């Protein structure tokens, strides 16, 4: 193209504001956008094919702007954003259906209707199971909550060689991954790792990390798994490994600032965060910066006799759940750290944590789901508060539980 040899290029019909937003995102900034900004940013992302801006727009989808994002992305042909906004709308259809049918063209409504919503999924902590131990097989199931029927249904059985006890469990690109774990009273580390394809309803093996581990934290982002910390032979580790789902290879990443096992971790705004504890009532939040392969200290929370035990991301907020004074885990407290402003705020009141329900929190659109054996509780995230919205049937398993979201094809629902 002759333009590549020109010192200046004049773009016609592309507004300056959208171009400035694109430049800011390319510099690594994460600008907040109002309605006018969103339209201009989508136009720029579509016209100039700025993939990084498209990813930023996807992270900004919320209940206030999802219809605007969807309609504008359809207009300019920004298909990744179009699909992501449609999925968000489908997950919030109960709240948005009337507005969708009153404001969107029929072809856009039809596309949303063609999608399945995410479902809340849970699996208990199970060790490996021998072929002769059939008494345990029946309970080794991955189940999803049918919200309409208020009932838990079996999605799939765990492979006999898979352990979810002290394993790393996460979802990446709608596939379920199980890494590590233990079996036996001596906590022997499991060297088999598995991936469940929802689309094919099939379990397959994947390579194990170079350093076998249990009691690790596992998170997925940008087509990679991150196995963070954990233990091996009862030794707590700081090592981190990443798994590229395209190549099927594990590689070592930067170590944690210090050894840690079972740390709270989450994603927000395409960024990975972990909570690490220090003595003297201090919780530190670190971010993994993949471009630099570094863990950077983001902020520090100091609370009397209290530490961060669970963390979830919603929009540009990190919610940290911590024990109450004197190791009170039944009534937990919650703080919110806003990534854009760099400010902490405390959520009012206490949050019930019967049998660790609060530590099973999973964000779905503008809701948070938690569960124990007694009930599944949905919270509505409203500004800086979590308001109980509805109760559903509890998960019929005892012990530790892993929770996550999956989008099931119609054939499995």
N, C-alpha and C positions, 0 to 999 in steps of 0.2 A: 504494500500500500504506500502511496506517495506521502500519506500523512506521517508515516514513521520517520521521514527525512525532513519534516518541517519543524521549525522552532516554535511555531504557534499554530494552534488548531482552533477554528471557530465552530462551536457547536450550535446548531440552530434548533429552536423549539425545546431546549433543555434549560430549565430554570436554574438560576444560580444557587438557590438554597439547597436543592437536592444534591448538586455537585459538591457544595461545601460539606454537607453531611457525609457524603461518600469519602471525601478526603479525611475527615475527622475519624471515621471508622478505620480507614486504611492506616492511620497513624496509631491505632490501638486504642482510641477513645471509645466510650460506650455512651453516646449522647441520648438523653431522653427526648422523645419526639411527641409533639402535639399532632392534632388531626391534619393540619396543613402540611406539617413536616413529613408526615407519613406518606401522603399522596406524592409529594415531590421526591421523596427518597425512593419510593417504589418505581416511579417513572425513571429515575436515574439508574437504579439497579437493573431495570429491564433493558434500558437503552444501551448502557455501557457494559452490561454483563458483569457487574461487580459482585462476585460470589460472597465476599466477606460482608458486604452491606446486606445482602439477602439473609445471611445467617443472623445478623444483628436484628433485622426486622422480625425474623421468626421468634427470636428470644423475647421480643417486646409484645407479642400477641397476648392480649388479656380480654376480659369480658367487656371492657369499655370500647376496645378498638377492633375486635375480631371481625365484625361485619364490614367495617371500612377496609381493613386489610384484605379480606376475602374478595370483595367486589372490585377494589382497585387493582389487586393482583390479577384478577381475571381480565380486566380491561387492558392492562399492559402486557399480559402474557408472561408474568413472572410465576412460573408453574410450581417451583418448590414452595414459595410462600403461599400460593393458592391452595396447595394440598395441605400444608401445615395449618393454615387458618380454618380450612374445612374440618380437619380432625378436631381442632379445638372447639369449634361450634358443635360438632357432633357429641363431644363429651359433655357439653353444657346445654344439650337440647331441651331438657326439662325447663330451664330458665329462659332460653332464648327462642324457643320454637315460634311463639306468637310474633315476635319481632322479625324473625327470619321470614315468615310467610307474608308479612305485611310490607317488607322492604326489598327483598331480593327477587330477581327475575327467576322464572320457573326453572331454567336450566341450571342455575346455581343451587336452587333448592333441591333439585333432583340429584345433584352430585353429593350433597351432604347426606341425603336420605340413603344413598347407595353405600355409605360407609357404616362400619360397626363401631360402637363406642368402646373405649377402654374399660376393662373390668378389673376389679380389685381381686388379687390373687394371693393365696397364702400356702405355705408348706411348713410343716413342723420340722423339728430338729431330729433327724434319724441317722443312725450309723449304718454302715454297710450291712447287707443282709445276704447270708449264704443261701444256696439253692434249697437246702433242707429246712430253713427257718421260715417256713410258710406262715407261721402264726403271726409274724410281724408284717407280712407283705400287705395285708389289707389296709393298714394305716399309712403306708408309705405312698401317699397320693398328693399331688398338687391340685388344689381346689380353687374355684373362682366363685365369687358372690353373684348370684342372680338377683339383682336389685329389685326387679319387677316381682318375682316370686318370693323374695326374701328367704332365699335358701342357698346353701353351699352345694355346688356340684363338682364332681370329679372331672378334671381336665386331662390328667395323665398320671401314670404310675412312675415313680422314680426308678431308674435302673438299679439293679441289685447291688452293683459295685459302687454306687454313688453314696456319699455321706453328706448330709446337710448339717451335721453336728459340728459346730465351730468351723464351718466352711465359709468361703466367700460366695455370696449369692447376689446376682444382679441381673438386670435386663439391659441389653444394648441392641438397638435397631429391631426391637420386637422379638429378640431371641433371648432365652433364659440360659444363664451360665452358672455352673457350680464348679468352684475351684477349691481344691484342698479338702480340709476337714479331718476328722479323726475317727478311729474305730478302736474298740477295746478299752479296758479300764486303764491301760498304760498310756492312753492318748497317742496311739500309733498314727502317724500321719498317713493320709490316703494319697496315693500318687496318681489316681485316675481323675480326670476332669471331663466335664460333660457340657454339651450345648443342646438345648431343646428348641427345635424350629417349630414355631406355632403354625406357620404356613403349611408345613409338610406333616405336622403332628408326628415328629420323629426325633428321637434322641441319638446323638452322635458323640463320639469321643473327640477331644481336642488335646493338643500337647500340654504337658504339665510345665509349670514354671521351673527354671533352673534350680531355684531354691525351694524345696518343698516346704509348705507352711500350713498352719492352722490358726484359728482365731485371728484371721486377717480381715482387712476391710477391702471390699471389691467395688469398684465404680467403673462405669463405662462412659466414654465420651469420644466423639469424632472417630468412630470405627476402631477404638482401642479399649482394651480392658486395662485397669490399673490395680494390681495386687499390692496392697499397701501394708507394710509391717507384718505383724503376726508373730507366731512362735514356731519353733522347731526344737524337739528334744527339750522342751520346757525352758528354752532360752528365748527371751523377747528380742525381736530383730527390728532394725531400722531400714532394711533394704526394701526397695520398691522395684517391681517388674511390670512391664507393659506388654500386652499381647495384641499384635496386629491381626485383625480378623481376616484381612485380605491375604496376607502371606502365611498366616498360621505360625508365626514365630514370636517367641518371647525375647525381650531385651531388657537389660537393667536400666533403670532411670536413677535420678538423683535420690540419695538416701533421705529419709526423714531427718529432721534436726536432732532427733534422739529416738532410741528404741521405743516402740509402742505396739500394743496389741489390742484388737477390737476397738479401734478409735472411731469416733463419730465422724462420718464424712458425707458430703453431698455435692450436688452440682447446682449452680445458679449462674445464669447469663453465660452459658457455655464454659464456665470456669469450675475447677475442682478445689474443694476446701476440706480441711480436716481440723478437728479439735485435738490439741495436745494439752496435757496437764503439767503444771509445775507445782512444787510445794507452795505452801502459804496461800492456798485458796485462789489459785490463778488458772484460768483457762485461756490458752492461746489459740488463735485461728490462723492457720497457714494456708496459702494458696500455691498450687503447683502451676508454674508457668512453663508450659511445654516448649515454647520457642527458645527459652533459655535453659531448660532442664534444671530448674531451681525451685526450691520451696521458699517462699517469701512470707515473712510475718505480716499479716494484715492488720490485726487488732488484738487487744488483750482485754479479758473480762475478769474482774476481781470481785468475788462475792463471798461473804463470810460462810465458811463451812459448806461450800457449794461448788460443784464442778459441772461442766457441760457433758451430758451423757448421750445426747441424741441431737442431731442437727438436720433440718430440712431447708431447702431453698424454694422460695416462691417469688416470682418476678425478680426484683433486685434486692430482696431481703433474705437474710439468713436468720432462721429461728432456732435458738439454742435452748433445749430443755435441760433443766438442772434440778438436782435434788434440793429439797427444803432443808432448813437448819437441822442439825443433829441427825444427819443421814435419813431424813424423812423422804422416802421414795413413793409414798402413797399420795402425797399432795405436792406435786412438783411446781416449780416456778419457770417462767419463760422470759427470755430476753430476745430482742430483735436488733440485728445489725444491718443497717442500710448501706449497701455497697456504693450507691451513688453519692450520698451525703457524708458517709464515714461516721455516722452518728448511731449511738446505742439508745434504745428505749426499752422499758420494761412493760410487759403485758400485764394488765390488772388481774388481781385475784390468783387463785391456785388452780391447778389442772389435775383432775383425778388420774391416777396412774395405777389403778388396780391391776395386779399381775403384769405390770410392765406394758400396759396397753399403749401408753403415750409413746413408748420407744418403738412402736411398730408404725409410726406415722408415715403416710405416703401422700404426696400432693397430686391431686387430679384437678386440673384447671384452677378454679378458685375455691376448691374444697380440699380438706385433709381428712383421710380415713385412718382410723385407729381401731384396734380390735383386741379382745381377749376371749375367753371361753363364754363369758356371759353375754357380750354384745359387740356389735360393730357400731362405732360412733363416728358420724360424719360431722366435721366442723366446717362452717363457712368462714373463709378468711376475709375479714371486712376491715380494711385499713390496717391498723396495728392491733387488732383483736381477733380472737378465734371464738366464734359463737356456735354452740352445739346446734345442729340443724335437724338431724334425725337419727334414730336408733334402728339398727337392723340385727339380724341373728348373729350370735357369736360364733367363733370358729371352734368346731368340736374336737379340739386337740389340746393336750396338756403340754407344758414345757415351753421352751423357746419357739418362736414363730418367725419365719421370714415373710415379708410382705412386699408386693410390687404391683405394677400395672402391666397388663398385656392387652393387645388388641386382637381378638379372636376372629377368624373368618366365620362367615355365616354357617358353614358346614359343621363347626364345632359348638356353636351356641345352641 
